[in-house]
Each structure stands twice: as C-alpha cells, then as structure tokens.
Amino acid sequence: MKKQVSPATNPKSNTFVNLPELALIAITFIWGGTFLVVHNAVTASGPLAFVAARFAIAAAICSLICRRQLLKLTKTEFVAGVAIGASIFGGYTLQTYGLMFISSSKSAFITAFYVPIVPLVQWLVFRQRPHPAVWVAVVVAFTGLVLLTGTDGLTMGFGKGELITAVGAVAIALEIILVSRVAASLNILRVTIVQLATASLIALVLMPVLGEAPPPLSKTFVFSVIALGCASALIQYVMNWAQKRISATKATLIYAGEPVWAGVIGRIAGERLPGMAIVGGILIIAAGILSEWRPNKAGDSAKAELSQ
C-alpha cells in the first residue's frame, strides 16, 4: 500500500503549516496550561486518584461521542490502546507526583526532556540508530537540566520532584513513539478510548495497593478533574489524529513548544524561575529542535520523512 504524502512532507508543497500541524500547536498551548491546574489539584487529591478521575472522564467523553465505534473494536486496536494507555499512565502519574514537589514551570521544562529522548528510545526499542545530532542534543539537554534544577543555577539540585518528572518524560517519549507506530493503520477513535480507559484503570487499581485514599470531593478536585478530563480527551485524540498525517519527527518538534506556554502561564500565575533556570529551559527546548535537525537537501528530507 502506497503511503500518502502530506503537505508537510511533500517537497513540492507550498504550504508551510498545514492543519495537523496547527492542531498540534493548539494542543501544546492547552497542554502547557494543564501543568498549573495539576499543580493546584494535587493539594486536594493524591496523584493516583487524580489521574484515575481525569482519564475516566476523558474516556467517558470519547465513549459517549463515539459509542458506535466501540462495537467495531479489534484485538489489535485493543492491544495498541492498552500499550499506549500504560505509557500515558506512567508519564502523567509520575508528572503528577513530581508536581507535589516542584513548580509547574519547572515540571514543564523537565518534561520537555522527552523530545531528545524519543530518538534514543526508538534506538533501544526498535533498533533505529539515531543521527549523530541526537547525541549532541542529549548533552545540550542534560546541561539545560542541570541549570534548570540547580537551586542557584550553579549547583545540582536534582531532588525527588525533578527525578520523578524526568523518569516520567521517558514514559511520555514512549507514548509518542507508540502513537506514531499505530496511528497510520488503526482506528484513532477506538484506540484513543482504550488508551484513556487503560490509564484510568491502572491508576484506580494501584490506589489501594499503594495505600492512597479517595480524596474528598472538594471544589478544587471536581473542577480540576472535569477541566483536565475534557482537555485530555481533546489532547489525546488530536495527537493520534495529527500523528497519522505527519511524522513523529515533526510532531516532537512542535511538542517542544509546550513548556514555553507552561512557563508563560506559570509566570502570569506568579511563578518565578531563576535566570539560570530559564537558560536551562531554553537549552532543553533547543536540544529538542537539534535532535530533529538534519543537514539534508529538501528531497532527502522528504525521503527520510517517508521512510519513518
């Protein structure tokens, strides 16, 4: 079956930004805003309860809208949805845990570490050897991480919150890769519902195992899970839909802008990062862009996109 060339990867196209790219840019703004909401929500709820409720609402919304699609769910779609859902659970739960100890702005920049990690995970899992630029990007990103986590910009302040969030970034990198692997061949609606439900179910099952009690139904908790449930449904569907039409390379470049929005929103809310921490965040974003940079001609770039 011949793969279609999107305007983004067609060298003959005059379109610089197409609809899938615009959609991903829009959700990076929404995604950036969720960090502050989660940071406030964990004051009223445990991380597992919050993740379980958040993704249960997202799954319910998608199921109501697309209930007829579920009747055609295949085994392959179910397995793919469970795998992606497990990585979503890992990424978002660890991110939520981390937000109990660090600011939303710092969390967003550390989470952006997943961008240069994506090629490395592809290498380890799928044996796709990374471009030499990726190794340089990882060094740049790690330098940025050191500056970002340093309490005074010069010393390493890699505490519990930073470590948990960094591990969560690896899970998010795996999510991006899995989505790109299955998006082109499977029904996006059905996979999205399964992955959201899986993330919620894993969190719910682990609550009694890890001794986390159900939270009181405060206004903060209820408002946060409803808002983020709606946001999660939109974000996950748009990610799956858009990555069916553009490459993982281009998608991860767009996602690199997400911490910028989180930083802007966090600053409006009163968060302040030290100057060297801001430099570190910029280095992490630059590393994400560098990890996807290839000094090839337009035709070679198009061929590389199509081969992914």
N, C-alpha and C positions, 0 to 999 in steps of 0.2 A: 504493500500500500504506500503510495507516494505521499510524503509529508508536505502539507501546505506551508507556504512561506508567508509569514505575517508581514505587514508593512514595516514592522520594526526590524526584521531581519533581511528584508529584500533590498539588495543594493540599488535597485532601480527605483525604489520608492522615494518620493519627495516629502513624505510625512515624517517629521522629526519625533513627534509624540503622538501615539495612537490611543484608542480608547482603553485597551487593557493597561497601558502604562499610566494613563490619567487616573484610572480606577485604583491602581496600587498607590499612587501618590496620595490620593484622597484618604485611603485607609491608613497610610503611615501617619497622617495627621490625627486621625481618630485613635490609632494605636498609641501614639505619643501621649495623648490625653488620658489614657487609661492608667498610666503609672501613678498619677497623682490620686486618682479615685481609689485605686487599690491601696495606696499608702495610707489613706484615711480610713478605709474599710477594715484593715487589719487591727485597728484599735477596738473594733466592736465584734470581731469574729476571729476564730482560728483559721489558719491558711487552708486546711483541707475542707472545712465546711464552706468557706467562701468559694473555693474552686468548684466544689461539687454543686453548689447552688447556681453559680454563674453559668456553668456549662449545661446544667439541667435546663435552665431557662432558654439558653441558646438552642439546645436540641429540640425543646418543645416548640419553639417558634418555627424552626425549619420544618419540623414534622407536620405542624398544622398547615403550613403553606404548601408543602409538597407531599401530603399524605398519600396521594395516589401513586407517587413514585416509589414509595417503600414496598409496595406489593410486588415490584419487579426486581427487588434487591437480589443480586447474585452472590455466590460464595466468594468470588474474587473481590467484589466490592466490599463485602463484609470484612474480609481479612485485611484488605488495604486500609479500610476505615479504622479498624482496631489498632493496626500498627501506627498509623498517624495519630490516633487518639492517645495512645500510650506516650508518644513523644510530646504531644501537647500537654498531657498531664505533667510529665517531668519538667518541661520548660516553665509552664505557668505556675506550678506549685512551688518550685524552687525560687522562682522570681518573687512570688508572694511571700514566702518565708524570708527572703532577703530584704524585702521592703519593711520588715519589722525592725530592721537594724540600720538601714541606710536611707538616704533621701530618694525621692522619685527621680530626680535629675541624675544622680549618680547611678542608680539602678538602670536607667535607660542607656547610658553610655556604656556601662559594663555589658549589658545585654547585647549591644551592637557588636561586641566581640565575635558574635556568631558569624558575621559576614566573612572575615578572612578564614574562619574555621570551616566553612562549607566546603571549599576545595580539599582541605585536609581530611575531612570525614568521607568525602567521595573517594579519596585515595585509599583510606583504611578499609572502607566497607565494600566499595565497588571496583577497587584497583585501578582507578583513573589517576594516572600520575599528574600531579599539579605542575603548573607552569612555574619556572624559576621566580617569577614576580611574586608568587604566593609566599615564598619563604621570606622575602624581603618584607612583605606586608605583615606577616606574623610577628616579625621582630619589631616593626613600627607599632603594631597594635599592642604588643606586650609593653613596650616603652610607654605608650599612652596609658595603659592600665596602671603601671607603676605610678605615674604622675597623678592620675585620677584618684587612686586610693591612698596616696600619701597624705598624712594629716596636715603637713605643712608644704606639700608639693615636692619635698626633697627626700623624705623618709618613707619607707614602705609601711603602709597602714592597712595591710590586707587582712581584715578581720573576718568574723563569721558571716556577716551580711554580704561582703564582697565575694567571698569564696563560694557561698551558696549560689549567688547570682551568676557567677562565672560558669559554674557547672551547669546551671540552667540554660546558659547560652549554647552549650554543646547540644542539649536536647532540642533547642529551637533550630539549630543548624540541621539536625537530623530530620526534623519536621519539614523544613524547606526542601530538602533533597527528596524525601519520600513523596511529597506532593508533586514535585516535578516529574518523578518517575511514573506515577499512576494517572496524572491528570489527563493526559492525551488519549488514554484508551478506555477510561471508565466514566460512569455517570457521576458528574460532580455533585449533584443534589444528594444522591443516596450516600455517597462516600462522606460528604460533609455531615449529614445527620448521624451516621455511625461514629465518626471520629469525635463529635461533640458529646454524644451519649457515653462513649467509652471513657473519655476524660472525666466526666462527672461520676460515672460508676466506680472507677478506680479510687477516686478521692473519697467517695462515700464509704466504700468497703474498708479503706485504711483508717478511717476515723476511730472506730473502736479499737483497732489493733494498736494504734499509736496513742491511744488514750485521750483523744481530742473530743471534748463535749460539744453538743449542739449549742450554737450561740443564741442569746436572747434576740427576739425579733424587734430590734431597735430600728428607728428611722434610718440611721446611717447604714445598717446592714441591708435592709429591704431596698432602699433606694439604690445602693451601690450594686447589688446583685441584679436588679432589674435593668439598670442602665448598662452594666457591663455584659449582661446576658444578651441584650439586643446588639451591643457593639460586637461581641464575639461571634454571633450568628452572621452578621454582615461581614466582618473581617475574614472569617474562615471561608465563607462562600466566595467572596471576591478574590481571595488568594488562590483558591482552587480554580476558579473560572479564568482568571488572568494568566496563571501559570500554564494553562492549557494552550495559550496563544502566544506566549513569549517564553524565552529560555530562562533557566534558573539563574544564569549569569546576569541577565538584565534585571530580573526580579530582585536579586540580592543587592544590586547597585541602588535600586530605588528604595529598598528597605533601609539602606544606610542613612537615609534622611530622617528616619523615625526618632532617634534620640535628640535630634535638633529641635523637633517640635516639643518633645517631652521637656527639654531644657528651657525652652521659651515659656511653656505653660507653667513649669515649676517656678521659674523666676517671677512670673506675674503673681503667683500664689505666695511669694515671699521667700522661696528657697534661694540660697546664695552659695555658689561654689567658689573656692579659692582660685586665684588666677592660674596657678599651675595645673589645677584640676581641669579647668576649662581647656587648657592647652592639651592635656592628656586626652580629653574627649574628642578634640579636633583630630588628634593623631589616630585615634581608633577609627573615626569616620574616614580619614584619608587612607588608612590601611585597607578598609573595605573597598574603596574605589581602586586602589593599587592592586588588590588581589584579583580584580577582574580586568585589569588593563592589559591589552595585548598590542604590541607594536607591529600589527599586520596591516596589509592593504585592505581596502574595503571588500574586495572579492574574497580574500582569505578569511576575513572576519565573518562574512556571511556563511562560508562553508563550515567554519568552526561552530557557528550557532546551530546550523542544521544537523551537525553530527552529534549534538548532545541529546 
